[in-house]
């Protein structure tokens, strides 16, 4: 299955738009990372504990999405986007969404 952040896929013609598909994951913060980040906040420096945790969530959200496009008969998902939102004080949801399409 092709996943693309663009509207078009070079060399591929879309014959049918099947609809919106999405996948999500919720990630809780880690107490050790919170303590380390708080220390960096006091002494200065880049707080990289949270960005390092985010790729795991970004990888899980699209991994949960392919079942729906496949069930629809999609060959590709275009205009893939990621967004995140806090769902609790100590957790965030990462959502991946796109448009499932059938191509020639």
C-alpha positions as CSV (number, residue, x, y, z in Angstrom):
1,X,0.0,0.0,0.0
2,X,1.3,3.4,-0.9
3,X,1.2,6.1,1.8
4,X,1.7,9.6,0.5
5,X,1.6,13.1,2.0
6,X,0.9,14.6,-1.4
7,X,-2.4,15.1,-3.3
8,X,-1.2,13.1,-6.3
9,X,1.1,10.1,-6.7
10,X,3.3,10.5,-9.8
11,X,2.5,7.9,-12.5
12,X,-0.6,6.7,-10.7
13,X,-4.2,7.7,-11.7
14,X,-6.9,7.7,-9.0
15,X,-10.1,6.1,-10.2
16,X,-12.1,6.3,-7.0
17,X,-12.0,8.1,-3.7
18,X,-13.0,5.7,-1.0
19,X,-13.0,8.1,2.0
20,X,-11.2,9.2,5.1
21,X,-9.2,6.7,7.1
22,X,-7.4,7.2,10.3
23,X,-5.4,5.5,13.0
24,X,-4.5,6.7,16.5
25,X,-2.5,5.9,19.6
26,X,-2.4,7.5,23.1
27,X,0.9,7.8,24.8
28,X,1.4,8.4,28.5
29,X,4.4,10.4,29.7
30,X,7.1,8.6,31.6
31,X,8.0,9.7,35.2
32,X,11.7,9.4,34.5
33,X,11.5,11.6,31.5
34,X,9.5,14.2,33.5
35,X,12.2,14.3,36.2
36,X,14.9,14.7,33.6
37,X,13.0,17.4,31.7
38,X,12.4,19.3,34.9
39,X,16.1,19.2,35.7
40,X,17.0,20.5,32.2
41,X,14.4,23.3,32.7
42,X,16.2,24.4,35.8
43,X,19.8,24.2,34.5
44,X,19.0,25.1,30.9
45,X,19.5,23.2,27.7
46,X,17.4,21.4,25.1
47,X,14.6,19.3,26.6
48,X,14.8,16.3,24.2
49,X,13.1,13.7,26.3
50,X,9.6,14.3,24.8
51,X,10.6,14.6,21.1
52,X,12.5,11.3,21.5
53,X,9.3,9.6,22.7
54,X,7.1,11.0,19.9
55,X,8.5,8.9,17.0
56,X,7.2,5.7,18.6
57,X,3.7,7.2,18.7
58,X,4.0,8.5,15.1
59,X,5.0,5.0,14.0
60,X,2.2,3.3,15.8
61,X,-0.7,5.5,14.5
62,X,-0.2,4.8,10.8
63,X,0.5,1.2,11.5
64,X,-3.1,1.0,12.9
65,X,-4.6,2.5,9.9
66,X,-4.0,0.0,7.0
67,X,-6.8,-2.5,7.9
68,X,-9.5,0.0,7.0
69,X,-8.2,1.0,3.6
70,X,-7.5,-2.6,2.7
71,X,-11.1,-3.5,3.7
72,X,-12.3,-0.8,1.4
73,X,-10.1,-2.1,-1.4
74,X,-7.7,0.8,-1.4
75,X,-4.4,0.7,-3.1
76,X,-3.1,4.0,-1.6
77,X,-3.7,6.5,1.1
78,X,-3.0,10.1,0.0
79,X,-2.8,13.4,1.9
80,X,-1.5,11.6,5.0
81,X,-1.4,14.0,8.0
82,X,-0.4,13.7,11.6
83,X,-1.9,15.7,14.5
84,X,-1.7,15.4,18.3
85,X,-3.7,16.6,21.2
86,X,-3.5,16.3,25.0
87,X,-6.1,13.9,26.4
88,X,-5.0,14.2,30.0
89,X,-2.4,16.1,31.9
90,X,0.1,13.3,31.4
91,X,-1.0,11.7,28.0
92,X,-1.3,12.7,24.4
93,X,-3.1,11.2,21.4
94,X,-1.4,11.0,18.0
95,X,-3.7,10.7,15.0
96,X,-2.7,9.8,11.5
97,X,-5.4,10.4,8.8
98,X,-5.6,10.4,5.0
99,X,-7.8,9.7,2.0
100,X,-8.1,6.1,0.8
101,X,-8.2,5.8,-3.0
102,X,-8.4,3.1,-5.7
103,X,-6.0,3.7,-8.5
104,X,-5.8,2.4,-12.1
